[in-house]
Amino acid sequence: MSTAESLTIEIAQQTTLVNELRLQNTDPTALDAAKKKLGELKRTLGAISKADSAAGPSESKDGKKKGRLLLKTAKGTRDYGPAEMFCREHIERIVKDVFASYGGSCLDTPVFERKDVLTDKYGEDSKLIFDLIDQGGEQLALRYDHTVPLARHIAMSGATIQGKIWQVGKVYRRDNPVMSKGRMREFMQADLDIVGAWDPMIPDAEIVSLLCTILTRLDVGEFMVKINNRKILDGIFETCGVPPEKIRTISSAVDKLDKLPWVDVKKEMTDEKGLSPEVADKIGEYVKLKGGPSLLDQLKADDTLMSNLRAKDGILEMELLFTFLGAYNVLNKISFDMSLARGLDYYTGIIYEATVAASAPPGFSPNDPPSTPSETLTSVTPAPKKKPKKAKMEDAEEEEEVDESQVGVGSIAAGGRYDNLVGAFTSAAAGEGKKGTQCPCIGVSIGLDRIFALIWPKWVEKGMRSKETMAYVIAVGEGLLEERIRLVQELREAGIKTDFLAKRKPKLPAQFAAAERDEVPFDILLGGDELKQGLVVVKEQKWEFVEGKKVKVQATDLGVKVKREELADWIKQTSTYANWSSGRLI
């Protein structure tokens, strides 16, 4: 066994040991020692890999090149098999259907952009942008989201677009992946944005209603849409004494309160970002508040906060928003959460994110009851200890392993109002000192991979199908290949998804097995005698759960004879067809 192979095995063993020590809450000294050894092993392997790469593939005596191809997907990416893709397509169909029902039109933008289009838009998350090597004189990067490319598209049109626009596609972030929770480097997002100037808070309420509709139809379980307003948050920072140049970076720290206790967030504010403890404590008194429309009364009674024009404007906007959300009948899904900040720089007003029970790390609940002023800020249930930041390493393989048991799914959808992003593009295009055309926008991004991570276990548990094939044409006796092909085409043209075994003279058991493997509900049997009479035999197939396992129900009947010209209509009129076409197990 080569040195590299033995090191790989040793690294796997050491990783297992580190995770076991974490779960056992062992002595920190022993855990640190195990982690240190793991890091040393990875650095050694990295050095060997670099040396091998520089030397090129080794050659044997006969001059042939040696070397093994490592068959794996890139870090933070994965393949999806046919059954998983059937589930993902189900999710995507529902999302697109709701987008269309709300009056949206589709847009597609390139998967990569000029790097100067993406820079200075994402705050502290800019480090997560995937840069591409210089391509023919252009500095490029993979898109981080759909919002900035949309704003660029609107700016290129002269900021004249108005309406509802949706996009579904992959985006890329150089984040530390947690694959089991749908947190990856390549992932699918579905966005709908309302572009243009409309009356206040109507588009905002429409977006929140759309989000609630999608999550309800997807059956993700109990969810909550947390809402805040950047104007209120910025007004709080100003009244508490945060210097203007620190507002965005302090906002990013506040945004971590959904996964870190206040003591850790305060420490980041003071130790890392230079805020005074007194100012941090003032901020803490506000950002711990959450509730519903009644929280507005509490904020309006705060004379200090209402004296700030930015905060006052935000509070009045929220009051109007809650009125509209009541009309949409979604107030029971809304939490006015003052800790919600959203780290991206381009948000200017309403911000929101949707969470489920699995969103938060262990020790946190996304739907805790509202805090009261008498509660202490340290009463929050402590989350798992935050890992110390690790110095950036030259070799990506040396990145610290993530303990997936200590990580939540995170928010499954998020968004907000960004009124200045299009104007930033038009102004930059017009030249320094010139003001470009503004175009207010508001939108939502839905994380399809995170939703898949929630739905897939339920999908398997319910015995959902992995294909949409509804009929399988089977030859009884001779191969009857041409007759099978003709019938298959007749059913397909009638809108029934149909398949057959691509063999000239297939054996009967092989055909039944193929149909059973795809869980096809209708076996269409073709025999010589039936063909002469213009008939086919239809056997309906059913499945059931036995001791938690899905098995085929053994049919005792010999099937039903149906006239060939009536076959398509006969299938469509059955309850089996209606239920199976939705992918559900009967």
C-alpha positions, -999 to +999 in steps of 0.1 A: +000+000+000+014+034-010+021+061+016-007+083+003-032+054+006-021+045+042-024+082+051-059+084+037-070+054+058-053+069+089-071+102+083-104+085+081-098+067+113-086+098+130-117+117+118-139+091+133-121+094+166-125+132+166-162+129+160-166+103+187-147+125+212-170+154+203-201+134+209-188+120+242-181+156+255-147+143+265-118+162+281-110+192+258-073+184+260-078+150+245-101+164+218-076+192+209-048+166+207-069+144+183-077+174+162-041+185+161-030+150+149-057+150+122-044+184+110-009+171+108-020+140+089-039+161+063-009+185+059+014+155+053-010+140+027-014+174+011+024+178+007+026+143-008-002+151-032+015+183-043+048+166-048+031+139-069+013+165-090+045+184-096+064+153-107+035+141-129+024+105-133+052+080-126+063+057-154+070+020-154+099+004-171+080-001-203+072+037-204+035+035-196+021+061-173+008+050-139-015+068-115-051+063-104-081+086-111-099+096-079-135+091-088-154+115-066-174+147-070-158+180-060-162+191-024-196+205-016-212+189-047-231+156-052-249+135-078-286+128-075-299+095-086-332+090-106-354+085-075-339+116-058-343+136-090-380+126-093-385+141-058-365+172-067-385+177-099-417+174-078-404+202-056-394+223-086-428+218-103-447+230-073-425+261-069-428+270-106-465+265-105-470+289-076-447+314-093-469+312-124-501+315-103-488+347-088-483+362-123-445+356-126-425+356-159-393+335-163-358+348-167-325+330-172-291+346-166-255+332-171-241+309-144-210+331-143-207+369-143-179+395-146-163+397-112-168+434-109-206+429-111-205+407-080-180+425-058-191+448-030-226+433-029-224+407-002-206+422+028-186+397+048-198+369+026-179+383-004-151+358+005-174+330-005-175+340-042-160+314-065-134+332-087-126+318-121-092+320-138-088+349-163-108+339-194-097+358-224-091+391-206-122+390-184-121+384-147-151+362-140-168+345-110-196+320-105-229+337-095-235+338-058-272+343-061-299+353-086-305+387-071-274+405-084-276+390-119-312+401-120-303+437-110-276+437-136-301+426-162-326+453-152-298+479-153-288+468-188-324+473-199-323+509-187-342+501-155-375+501-175-386+466-165-417+463-142-434+432-130-428+398-114-398+378-126-387+344-115-355+323-119-346+288-110-310+276-113-278+267-096-257+292-076-223+287-060-207+296-027-173+286-014-187+278+020-179+249+043-205+223+032-227+202+053-241+178+027-267+160+049-284+193+057-285+205+021-258+231+027-235+228-003-212+248-026-233+241-056-271+244-050-304+252-066-322+284-057-357+295-069-363+333-068-392+355-075-388+393-075-413+421-079-396+449-099-406+485-102-424+512-082-457+502-066-477+514-037-460+508-003-459+473+012-482+457-014-454+439-032-438+430+002-470+414+014-474+396-019-439+381-017-445+369+019-479+354+009-462+336-021-436+321+002-462+308+027-482+293-002-451+274-016-440+261+018-476+249+026-479+231-007-445+215-003-455+201+030-423+209+048-440+207+081-445+235+106-427+267+095-423+303+105-415+333+085-394+357+105-397+394+095-378+425+103-370+458+087-335+471+080-347+506+086-357+497+122-325+478+127-303+506+114-323+531+135-317+510+166-279+509+159-279+547+154-298+554+186-276+530+206-245+547+193-230+524+167-206+544+144-220+546+108-190+527+094-197+498+118-234+494+111-232+467+085-206+446+103-225+448+136-257+439+116-238+407+104-230+398+140-267+403+151-278+380+123-260+351+141-284+351+170-304+323+154-275+299+160-253+315+188-262+327+223-261+364+230-228+361+250-210+349+219-226+375+196-217+403+221-182+390+223-179+392+185-192+428+186-168+439+213-137+418+209-136+414+171-154+445+158-144+471+184-178+480+198-180+492+234-198+468+258-222+495+268-234+500+232-236+462+227-258+459+258-282+486+245-285+467+212-292+435+231-322+450+248-338+455+214-327+425+193-340+400+218-376+411+211-399+390+190-436+387+186-464+398+163-483+430+155-484+438+192-447+443+192-452+474+171-471+491+200-441+484+223-417+500+197-440+530+191-441+536+228-403+540+228-397+577+224-360+574+219-365+550+190-394+569+174-372+601+174-350+584+148-366+591+114-353+559+099-366+537+126-400+555+126-404+550+089-396+513+093-421+509+121-449+525+100-440+502+071-443+472+093-477+484+106-490+486+070-474+453+061-492+435+090-525+449+078-520+434+044-507+401+057-540+398+077-559+401+044-537+374+030-546+353+061-509+344+069-504+362+101-503+329+120-471+321+101-453+354+109-429+363+137-417+399+140-381+391+150-358+420+159-327+398+157-332+391+120-306+412+101-297+393+069-260+398+062-261+410+026-253+446+020-280+454-006-311+451+016-328+484+024-362+477+040-383+446+048-362+414+053-375+379+060-365+343+062-384+310+066-374+284+092-385+250+104-376+231+135-346+216+118-332+250+108-315+257+141-285+238+156-292+215+186-302+235+216-321+261+197-357+265+186-366+288+158-401+295+172-393+303+209-420+324+226-414+362+226-390+375+251-401+400+277-380+430+289-376+414+323-358+384+308-320+384+309-302+382+277-282+352+288-313+331+293-311+318+258-305+280+257-268+277+249-259+263+215-230+240+208-197+257+212-186+276+182-155+262+166-124+284+166-117+300+133-090+282+114-063+300+095-066+298+058-046+270+043-030+266+010-045+232+004-083+229+004-081+194+017-068+207+050-101+225+059-114+214+093-140+187+093-176+198+102-195+179+128-228+176+110-246+165+141-241+200+155-253+219+124-289+228+115-304+231+080-305+268+083-332+290+068-350+273+038-359+306+022-350+343+026-352+377+009-360+413+013-363+447-003-334+461-022-343+495-037-308+508-045-290+478-062-302+485-097-293+522-092-258+512-081-253+495-115-268+523-136-248+549-117-216+529-121-223+525-158-229+563-162-196+572-147-182+586-115-203+614-100-233+607-122-266+594-108-282+565-126-319+555-128-333+538-097-356+508-098-370+495-064-372+457-061-382+431-036-377+393-038-374+359-022-349+331-026-360+295-019-333+270-011-344+239-031-316+217-018-324+224+019-361+218+012-351+185-005-331+175+026-364+179+046-388+163+021-367+133+009-370+112+041-408+118+041-409+109+004-391+076+010-413+069+041-445+074+021-433+051-006-433+077-033-425+066-069-392+072-087-407+073-122-439+085-139-443+055-162-480+045-161-482+016-184-459-012-195-467-032-227-458-069-223-458-095-250-473-129-242-459-157-263-439-146-294-420-113-292-447-092-311-421-064-312-438-043-339-472-047-323-458-037-289-441-006-305-474+004-322-494+002-289-467+020-269-469+049-294-507+050-293-507+053-255-479+079-256-498+100-281-528+098-258-508+113-230-501+081-211-464+076-201-456+041-214-426+018-217-416-017-229-386-040-228-362-033-256-358-070-266-370-087-298-383-118-280-383-110-243-392-137-217-425-131-198-409-131-163-382-105-175-410-082-187-430-084-155-398-079-134-390-047-154-425-033-149-423-042-112-389-025-108-404+007-121-436+003-100-457+006-131-494+004-121-508-010-154-494-040-172-508-042-207-506-078-220-505-084-258-513-120-270-519-134-304-556-143-297-564-109-281-548-091-310-571-109-335-601-098-315-588-062-311-584-067-273-557-063-247-555-076-211-549-050-184-535-060-150-535-033-123-505-035-099-505-023-063-479-019-036-483-018+002-461-015+033-453-046+053-432-041+084-419-008+071-410-021+037-428-015+005-438-047-013-459-056-043-494-069-036-496-103-053-526-102-076-548-133-080-570-120-109-561-127-145-567-091-156-594-073-175-600-075-213-603-040-228-609-030-264-577-016-278-593+016-292-608+023-257-576+015-237-563+050-232-597+063-220-602+032-198-568+038-180-575+075-175-609+068-159-595+045-132-589+058-096-555+040-098-544+063-126-556+095-108-537+085-076-505+071-092-501+101-115-494+122-085-466+098-074-484+086-043-485+050-031-519+034-031 
